[in-house]
Amino acid sequence: MKETSLIEEARWAWKEAFSMGLIHDKDTSILFQSWGRLERYTNHLIKAFSHPKSLHAVAIKTQPHPKILEKIVKWGFGLEAASIEEVKKALKAGISPEKIVFDSPVKTRSEITYCHKNVKGMRLNANSIEELERMPANPDFQLGLRINPKVKTGAPDVYDVSHDESKFGVPITEREKILDAILRFPVTLLHVHSGSQMANIASASDAICLLRDIAIEANSLLVAKGISRRIKTLDIGGGLMPEELETGETSMMEQYVSNLRLRCPELWEFELITEFGQWSYFFTGYAISKIEYSIQKGDKYITYIHIGADFLLRDSYVKPRGISFGIMDSSFQWKRTRKVSHDIAGPLCFAGDYLAKNVPLPQAEETDIMILAGTGSNSYGLWSRHCSRDIPSFLAVDFERKKVEKLSPRLEAFQNF
Ligand SMILES: Cc1ncc(COP(=O)(O)O)c(C=O)c1O
């Protein structure tokens, strides 16, 4: 049987939510999470690595909705936290501490003490040797050190963290300092995260080989010095581009893992942590918006919708990530009018608020609905209060069991003030 595409699932979900009375007049846009797709991606990750001792810690920042975190935790996954607030969100979602990986580059001394006293067993990665100096002598968390591998990952500049001026990690070129720090501080974990939206799997693998080399060298040094401690965990971060998983085809994730198995088989001898965010979520979310209107400008149309740079900051401020668009009429059917070129404009009062330009789509009118498929990552979590627009309500969809539920209602942007 042919698989239902994400955009078709979105069309079904909108219709179902409407018939269940989950959508109200004020809902000019709605956000959706597909449970089935999220389960498929996270399971694919486990299967691709097939690692006997692994913790797949999905990055919270990519999708911090509390109900979604609860689901990830229920399925047994770990969570990567970029702030103490995210550590607390993870705990609230019911996770056990050893499945939390705390990676903030700017931890306060009191946050470190909080983790030491209250989140015993968690993993905490220091961002620099200077930060190691702040750690308790015998931490009640597993202490890691982040390394900047300085490889060229092909990530867009704003997401590339492995260049010379990166604020993240100790540069791999400072090898002696790294080894000395591993001898002096109770480090048992080494961490790299080279960038997000990395285009180059080979150099992403180079980074992990470099991490492995340091771990092996450090362990021999620890043996030579008669220290019983070892580097036992390698945290390889996240960073793979979003991809659509197709049944029967080798995924990019599987290619990445094959590359690692070939070049870095020792990875399967250490405990493994991964931190994939965007790859896990991008193709598991969708959104719909009323089309407010569409006007002709020269030979194309500007089509105004109710979500823009407030929801999809990355697409608007950096570059479109590959969201697909579709237009439905008010009876939930795909629009069949002639295709014209659309610039898809958001509702914010600034010139850059476009989600995509020159998109060929059927000509739209006021009562139509725009579907956006591929909005699952770095969208809801980046919600911007620019122009103070409401945060849309958030629904979850179990397409296989034909169920839709409300995760959170429409909220004012400054509701608690
Ligand atoms: C330390 C760390 N790990 C994991 C991630 C997730 O990256 P991605 O969403 O590209 O997989 C990030 C993203 O910024 C990060 O900073």
The ligand as an ORCA input file, in Angstrom:
! r2SCAN-3c Opt
* xyz 0 1
  C      25.003     20.685     21.621
  C      23.926     20.458     20.629
  N      23.498     19.204     20.442
  C      22.521     18.929     19.566
  C      21.925     19.928     18.826
  C      20.849     19.560     17.841
  O      21.295     19.827     16.568
  P      20.452     19.376     15.305
  O      19.096     19.891     15.524
  O      21.125     20.016     14.158
  O      20.520     17.880     15.244
  C      22.350     21.246     18.979
  C      21.736     22.318     18.177
  O      22.050     23.439     18.180
  C      23.376     21.519     19.913
  O      23.812     22.759     20.099
*
